[in-house]
């Protein structure tokens, strides 16, 4: 029996990636109805048009719906994919540049920028989760791809939602490792530990054999170049950090780069303008190559693979954001962590992991404390909690900065933060 999937934020330029992922998994995931939900008709119309042509090209016989009616979209849905962006790229531009006034780097998911995005996003996602619980099919899953994924997933899990968070970092590295070793991706398993956008690969197992030690001994410079970190650091850690660790390990260098270059938001705005224009072409029925520059590589693979495995109960191992449950020592059982888990119809079952090394554990614990405060601040609309979150964050941590920065973040996002202005 087929399923209904609702994509919240269906007008995203990412959507053709997602559709492509679904289209190659019809053996495990028979979709009867795909709903693209978005309040922005200027985006939904071209994205929906390309989606329809892509599905027609492969002979899909299901029903495609584009709508701005959230209730209709969620009614009877088996899976709800959330990929929204409150405030769009304009808000992202503020996230990436406002912290510079305080000598802090700006990034849309890490540091003050990520906190601002969480404050805008968490209340809306929780509202969607509540409506999903009322309207969706019994046992419906929420799959969150909305950043900051770790914070949003923590809020969803704390609210009791049946939800998992998803990021493309792990699957992207798995695909690169498979290409390096000349094997199929399903033969590569990563020991991926930490929090969303704060992870390390402690093992790269090919057919069950850890090949990471030989990679580090043979050519650590290649790994370092790929993620933009010093080769000496890679050799010392004996692990592969996510490229997001560059914001922590090389913060002064990153800030200097940011101050001398256009923001990523500016780049993405230009890319999205081009993509939407392409999507309006009635002859286009495949995702354009320009989409690769948008970011989110292997997004379709990660999302479609997770949904297919939840539906079919295949029991394969995937990296997801899930309740810790004691799998990763050093963090609370109820913490949302990003680690490997076995996926079946009952959800994600985290695999037990060895404790983190002190140099990793300390950073993870500090950022987890920040994430907990960020969730609480977003829900309560409390400026003091925003300041505390910044104090807890390793990229800020100074009262002289945290206090005015908190006020500036809230003021810049006033129209998206009604809870702070009641």
C-alpha positions as CSV (number, residue, x, y, z in Angstrom):
1,X,0.0,0.0,0.0
2,X,1.3,3.4,-0.9
3,X,1.9,6.4,1.4
4,X,1.3,10.1,1.6
5,X,4.3,12.4,2.1
6,X,3.9,16.0,2.9
7,X,6.8,18.3,2.4
8,X,6.6,21.5,4.5
9,X,8.6,24.1,2.7
10,X,7.9,22.4,-0.7
11,X,8.7,25.6,-2.5
12,X,12.4,25.1,-1.6
13,X,14.8,24.9,-4.5
14,X,16.0,21.6,-2.8
15,X,12.7,19.9,-3.6
16,X,13.8,18.4,-7.0
17,X,16.6,16.7,-5.1
18,X,14.1,15.1,-2.8
19,X,11.9,14.1,-5.6
20,X,14.8,12.4,-7.4
21,X,15.6,10.5,-4.2
22,X,12.0,9.2,-4.0
23,X,11.9,8.3,-7.7
24,X,14.8,5.7,-7.4
25,X,13.3,3.9,-4.3
26,X,9.9,2.8,-5.6
27,X,10.8,-0.8,-4.7
28,X,10.7,0.1,-1.0
29,X,8.6,3.2,-1.0
30,X,5.4,3.3,-3.1
31,X,4.1,6.9,-2.8
32,X,0.5,7.5,-3.6
33,X,0.4,11.2,-2.8
34,X,3.1,13.8,-2.6
35,X,2.1,17.2,-1.3
36,X,4.3,20.3,-1.5
37,X,3.2,22.8,1.1
38,X,4.4,26.4,0.9
39,X,2.9,29.8,1.5
40,X,5.0,31.4,-1.2
41,X,3.3,30.9,-4.5
42,X,6.2,32.6,-6.4
43,X,8.4,29.7,-5.4
44,X,5.8,26.9,-5.1
45,X,4.6,27.3,-8.7
46,X,7.9,26.8,-10.5
47,X,9.1,24.2,-8.1
48,X,5.8,22.3,-8.4
49,X,6.0,22.6,-12.1
50,X,9.4,21.0,-12.4
51,X,8.4,18.4,-9.8
52,X,5.4,17.4,-12.0
53,X,7.5,17.1,-15.1
54,X,10.2,15.1,-13.3
55,X,7.5,12.6,-12.1
56,X,5.8,12.5,-15.5
57,X,9.2,11.6,-17.0
58,X,9.5,8.5,-14.9
59,X,5.9,7.5,-15.4
60,X,4.8,8.0,-11.8
61,X,1.1,7.4,-11.4
62,X,0.6,9.0,-8.0
63,X,-1.0,12.3,-7.1
64,X,1.0,15.5,-6.8
65,X,-0.5,18.4,-4.9
66,X,0.8,21.9,-4.4
67,X,-0.9,23.9,-1.7
68,X,-0.6,26.6,0.9
69,X,-3.2,24.9,3.0
70,X,-1.3,23.3,5.9
71,X,-4.3,21.4,7.3
72,X,-5.0,19.7,3.9
73,X,-1.3,18.9,3.4
74,X,-1.0,17.2,6.8
75,X,-4.3,15.3,6.7
76,X,-3.6,11.6,6.6
77,X,0.1,12.1,5.9
78,X,2.4,9.1,6.7
79,X,5.6,11.2,6.6
80,X,6.0,14.9,7.1
81,X,9.3,16.3,5.8
82,X,10.2,19.7,7.3
83,X,12.6,21.9,5.2
84,X,11.4,25.4,5.9
85,X,13.4,28.6,6.4
86,X,11.7,31.3,8.5
87,X,12.6,34.7,7.1
88,X,14.2,33.3,4.0
89,X,17.7,34.2,2.8
90,X,17.2,37.8,4.0
91,X,17.1,36.5,7.6
92,X,20.1,34.3,6.9
93,X,22.0,37.3,5.7
94,X,21.5,38.9,9.1
95,X,22.5,35.7,10.9
96,X,25.7,35.6,8.9
97,X,26.7,39.3,9.3
98,X,25.2,40.7,12.5
99,X,27.7,38.8,14.8
100,X,30.6,40.5,13.0
101,X,29.7,43.7,14.8
102,X,30.7,42.0,18.0
103,X,33.9,40.3,16.7
104,X,32.2,36.9,16.4
105,X,31.9,34.8,13.2
106,X,28.5,34.5,11.5
107,X,27.1,31.2,10.3
108,X,23.5,30.1,9.8
109,X,23.6,27.1,12.1
110,X,26.6,27.6,14.3
111,X,27.1,30.3,17.0
112,X,24.9,33.4,17.3
113,X,23.5,33.1,13.8
114,X,22.4,29.5,14.5
115,X,20.8,30.7,17.7
116,X,18.8,33.4,15.9
117,X,17.6,30.8,13.4
118,X,16.6,28.5,16.2
119,X,14.6,31.2,17.9
120,X,12.7,31.9,14.7
121,X,12.3,28.2,13.8
122,X,11.5,26.1,16.9
123,X,8.1,27.6,17.7
124,X,6.8,27.1,14.2
125,X,8.2,23.6,13.9
126,X,6.5,22.7,17.2
127,X,3.2,24.2,15.9
128,X,3.5,22.0,12.8
129,X,4.3,18.9,15.0
130,X,1.1,19.6,17.1
131,X,-1.0,19.7,14.0
132,X,0.7,16.7,12.6
133,X,-0.3,14.7,15.7
134,X,-3.9,15.8,15.2
135,X,-4.2,15.4,11.5
136,X,-1.7,12.9,10.1
137,X,-2.0,9.2,9.9
138,X,-1.6,7.1,13.1
139,X,2.1,6.7,13.8
140,X,3.2,9.3,11.3
141,X,6.8,10.3,11.3
142,X,8.3,13.8,11.2
143,X,11.6,14.0,9.4
144,X,13.3,17.3,10.1
145,X,15.9,18.7,7.7
146,X,15.4,22.2,8.9
147,X,18.5,23.8,10.5
148,X,19.7,24.0,13.1
149,X,18.8,20.3,13.0
150,X,20.2,19.4,16.4
151,X,18.3,22.1,18.2
152,X,15.0,21.6,16.3
153,X,15.2,17.8,16.8
154,X,15.8,18.3,20.5
155,X,12.7,20.5,20.7
156,X,10.6,18.0,18.8
157,X,11.7,15.1,20.9
158,X,11.1,17.0,24.1
159,X,7.6,17.8,22.9
160,X,6.9,14.1,22.5
161,X,6.8,14.2,18.7
162,X,7.6,11.1,16.7
163,X,10.5,12.6,14.9
164,X,14.0,12.2,13.6
165,X,16.5,14.8,12.4
166,X,18.6,14.4,9.3
167,X,21.7,16.0,7.9
168,X,23.7,15.4,4.8
169,X,27.2,15.6,6.3
170,X,27.6,11.9,7.2
171,X,26.1,10.6,3.9
172,X,28.3,13.0,2.0
173,X,31.4,11.7,3.6
174,X,30.3,8.1,3.3
175,X,29.9,8.7,-0.5
176,X,33.3,10.3,-0.8
177,X,34.9,7.4,1.2
178,X,33.2,4.9,-1.0
179,X,34.6,6.6,-4.1
180,X,38.1,6.7,-2.6
181,X,38.0,3.0,-2.0
182,X,36.2,2.1,-5.2
183,X,33.3,0.3,-3.5
184,X,29.6,0.7,-3.3
185,X,28.4,3.1,-0.5
186,X,26.6,0.4,1.4
187,X,30.0,-1.3,2.1
188,X,31.2,1.8,4.0
189,X,30.1,2.4,7.6
190,X,31.2,5.5,9.6
191,X,31.6,5.8,13.3
192,X,30.0,9.2,13.3
193,X,29.8,10.8,16.8
194,X,28.7,14.1,18.3
195,X,25.9,16.6,17.7
196,X,24.6,18.0,14.4
197,X,27.3,20.1,12.7
198,X,29.7,19.1,15.5
199,X,30.8,15.6,14.6
200,X,33.9,13.4,14.2
201,X,34.4,10.2,12.2
202,X,36.3,7.9,14.5
203,X,36.3,5.0,12.1
204,X,35.7,4.4,8.4
205,X,34.9,0.7,8.0
206,X,34.9,-0.9,4.6
207,X,33.4,-4.4,4.7
208,X,33.9,-4.2,8.5
209,X,37.6,-3.3,8.5
210,X,38.5,0.1,9.8
211,X,40.5,1.9,7.1
212,X,40.8,5.2,8.8
213,X,44.2,4.5,10.5
214,X,45.9,3.8,7.1
215,X,44.3,6.9,5.6
216,X,45.7,9.0,8.4
217,X,49.1,7.5,8.1
218,X,49.2,7.5,4.3
219,X,47.9,10.9,3.3
220,X,46.3,13.1,6.1
221,X,46.9,16.2,3.9
222,X,44.2,15.0,1.5
223,X,41.7,14.8,4.3
224,X,42.7,18.1,5.8
225,X,42.4,19.8,2.4
226,X,38.8,18.5,1.9
227,X,37.6,19.9,5.2
228,X,39.7,23.0,5.4
229,X,41.6,22.1,8.6
230,X,45.3,21.9,9.4
231,X,46.9,18.6,8.6
232,X,48.6,18.6,12.0
233,X,45.2,18.7,13.7
234,X,43.9,15.8,11.8
235,X,47.0,13.7,12.7
236,X,46.7,14.7,16.4
237,X,43.0,13.9,16.7
238,X,43.2,10.6,14.7
239,X,39.7,11.3,13.5
240,X,38.0,13.3,10.7
241,X,36.2,16.3,12.0
242,X,33.1,17.7,10.2
243,X,34.0,20.7,8.1
244,X,31.8,22.7,10.5
245,X,34.5,22.1,13.2
246,X,36.5,24.7,11.2
247,X,34.4,27.4,12.9
248,X,35.7,26.2,16.3
249,X,39.3,25.1,15.5
250,X,40.1,28.0,13.1
251,X,37.7,30.7,14.3
252,X,40.0,33.7,13.9
253,X,40.9,32.6,10.3
254,X,37.3,32.0,9.4
255,X,36.2,35.4,10.8
256,X,38.9,37.1,8.8
257,X,37.7,35.3,5.7
258,X,34.1,36.3,6.3
259,X,34.9,39.9,6.7
260,X,36.6,40.0,3.4
261,X,34.2,37.9,1.3
262,X,30.5,38.0,0.3
263,X,28.2,36.1,2.7
264,X,27.0,32.7,1.8
265,X,23.5,34.1,1.9
266,X,24.3,36.5,-0.9
267,X,25.7,33.7,-3.0
268,X,22.7,31.5,-2.4
269,X,20.2,34.3,-3.2
270,X,21.9,34.6,-6.6
271,X,21.9,30.8,-7.1
272,X,18.2,30.6,-6.1
273,X,17.2,33.3,-8.6
274,X,18.8,31.3,-11.4
275,X,17.3,28.0,-10.2
276,X,13.8,29.4,-10.0
277,X,14.1,30.8,-13.5
278,X,15.3,27.4,-14.8
279,X,12.4,25.7,-13.0
280,X,10.0,27.8,-15.0
281,X,11.2,26.3,-18.2
282,X,8.4,24.0,-19.4
283,X,11.0,21.8,-21.2
284,X,13.1,21.1,-18.1
285,X,12.2,17.7,-16.6
286,X,15.4,16.9,-14.6
287,X,17.2,18.8,-11.9
288,X,19.7,21.3,-13.3
289,X,23.4,21.1,-12.6
290,X,23.3,24.5,-11.0
291,X,21.5,22.9,-8.0
292,X,24.8,21.3,-7.0
293,X,26.0,24.8,-6.1
294,X,23.0,25.3,-3.8
295,X,24.6,23.0,-1.2
296,X,22.8,20.0,0.4
297,X,24.7,17.4,-1.6
298,X,23.1,13.9,-1.1
299,X,20.1,15.5,0.6
300,X,17.8,13.4,-1.5
301,X,19.8,10.3,-0.7
302,X,19.6,10.8,3.0
303,X,16.0,11.8,3.2
304,X,14.6,9.3,0.8
305,X,16.7,6.5,2.3
306,X,15.5,7.2,5.8
307,X,11.8,7.4,4.8
308,X,12.1,4.2,2.8
309,X,13.7,2.3,5.6
310,X,11.2,3.6,8.2
311,X,8.4,2.5,5.8
312,X,9.8,-0.9,4.8
313,X,11.5,-1.7,8.2
314,X,14.7,-2.8,6.5
315,X,16.9,-2.6,9.5
316,X,19.8,-0.8,7.8
317,X,22.2,1.5,9.6
318,X,22.0,5.3,9.0
319,X,23.3,8.4,10.7
320,X,20.4,10.4,12.2
321,X,19.6,12.8,15.0
322,X,18.0,10.8,17.6
323,X,17.5,10.5,21.4
324,X,20.8,9.3,22.9
325,X,19.4,6.7,25.2
326,X,22.8,5.9,26.7
327,X,24.4,5.1,23.3
328,X,27.0,7.9,23.5
329,X,28.6,8.1,27.0
330,X,29.1,11.5,28.4
331,X,25.8,13.0,27.4
332,X,22.3,12.7,29.0
333,X,20.0,9.9,27.8
334,X,17.5,12.4,26.6
335,X,20.0,14.5,24.6
336,X,19.5,14.6,20.8
337,X,22.7,13.3,19.3
338,X,23.9,12.6,15.7
339,X,25.1,9.0,15.6
340,X,24.6,5.7,13.7
341,X,21.3,3.9,14.3
342,X,19.5,0.9,13.0
343,X,16.3,1.9,11.2
344,X,13.1,-0.1,11.2
345,X,9.3,0.6,11.4
346,X,9.6,1.4,15.1
347,X,12.2,4.2,14.4
348,X,15.9,4.6,14.9
349,X,17.7,2.5,17.4
350,X,21.1,4.0,18.3
351,X,24.2,1.8,18.2
352,X,26.3,1.6,21.4
353,X,29.5,3.7,21.1
354,X,32.7,4.0,23.0
355,X,33.2,7.1,25.1
356,X,34.4,10.3,23.4
357,X,38.0,11.4,23.9
358,X,38.4,14.3,26.4
359,X,39.2,16.9,23.6
360,X,36.0,15.9,21.8
361,X,33.8,15.3,24.8
362,X,34.4,18.8,26.4
363,X,33.4,20.6,23.2
364,X,30.3,18.4,22.7
365,X,29.1,18.9,26.3
366,X,29.5,22.6,26.1
367,X,27.6,22.9,22.8
368,X,24.9,20.5,24.1
369,X,24.4,22.9,27.1
370,X,24.0,25.7,24.7
371,X,21.5,23.8,22.6
372,X,19.3,23.0,25.7
373,X,19.3,26.7,26.5
374,X,18.5,27.6,22.9
375,X,15.4,25.3,23.0
376,X,14.2,26.8,26.3
377,X,14.8,30.4,25.1
378,X,12.8,29.8,21.8
379,X,9.9,28.3,23.6
380,X,9.7,30.7,26.5
381,X,10.6,33.9,24.6
382,X,13.0,34.8,27.4
383,X,15.9,37.3,26.5
384,X,17.8,36.2,29.6
385,X,17.9,32.6,28.3
386,X,19.2,33.9,25.0
387,X,22.0,35.6,26.8
388,X,22.7,32.5,28.8
389,X,22.8,30.4,25.6
390,X,25.4,32.8,24.2
391,X,27.4,32.6,27.4
392,X,27.4,28.8,27.2
393,X,28.5,28.8,23.5
394,X,32.2,28.3,23.0
395,X,32.3,30.8,20.2
396,X,31.0,33.6,22.5
397,X,31.3,32.9,26.2
398,X,31.9,36.5,27.4
399,X,29.3,38.6,29.2
400,X,30.4,41.8,27.7
401,X,29.6,40.4,24.3
402,X,26.7,38.1,25.1
403,X,24.5,40.8,26.7
404,X,24.4,43.3,23.8
405,X,24.6,40.5,21.2
406,X,21.5,38.9,22.6
407,X,19.6,42.2,22.5
408,X,20.8,42.8,18.9
409,X,19.7,39.3,17.7
410,X,16.2,39.7,19.2
411,X,15.8,43.2,17.9
412,X,16.9,42.2,14.4
413,X,14.4,39.3,14.3
414,X,11.5,41.1,16.0
415,X,8.9,40.3,13.4
416,X,9.7,36.6,13.6
417,X,9.8,36.4,17.5
418,X,6.3,37.2,18.8
419,X,7.0,35.3,22.0
420,X,9.7,37.8,22.9
421,X,7.3,40.8,22.4
422,X,4.1,39.7,24.1
